[in-house]
């Protein structure tokens, strides 16, 4: 009888322990374990991250970090950390959280435009994905990569078409560069290559001229006309005489660092630079800025006309007055110069 009581006691204690263990396992796996009220929160797990780094990001998001730790160890997540951007939805349990951060790396859209150099672009992208700007810039300017794909350092900015693109947060510098090359090649359809050929320009030439057109006019409806002027000048061997190229040349000089040139003067026209299109015929060596898609399309499909000149329009800021003769152009230019002077813009 005494032995039976002991056995019953052991059995009851065993059931209690089993129940407690089962409840603990249930709690660790299946009870909601989030403490935020938004629909979802995101963690960003760096490449080669340790479990403690992941845990630190989860700590403010979870009700009970200890049950999460226990399940993470049991499921061996602590030894196999995956890099990326992961969502933790409100009301998730530990099991769902681990499954999410183990296998559901989420892509997201990054965007860029109006970047005047690869350094600027690398800085912009490094704020949106894991890779740092120096590593990005090094990959973008790698001589072997540029040579293999028909670019030089001067034309390399043209490979990066302004738009929004889907990336994983932990994308490497080389993978970013590679995807941008694919997007560039996708843009250059056979039809667009044929348009460039008819203009007797290479793809790099188109991008270079588009950068000048874009810096001259941000108005998409005017860009084809501006492009037509420059193509007319190229056709007859006339220098481009593009003021934006003078500004670009000036900004490469120490005395113009951290300045803004609002008025192009004769002194700028004397700058010795291959980007001085007043002194040098033809296109400059490369892009002076990142052109918008509208400017690239404007160069590929320019307006057909006989204009050779244009000057900023003081009555329609952002637009220009076009002229076929130098005399008419000089009148338009003087009108705009008077406007600048009236506004106190002297340099």
Order of alpha helices (4+ residues) and beta strands (2+ residues): alpha-beta-alpha-alpha-beta-alpha-beta-alpha-alpha-alpha-beta-alpha-alpha-alpha-alpha-alpha-alpha-alpha-beta-beta-alpha
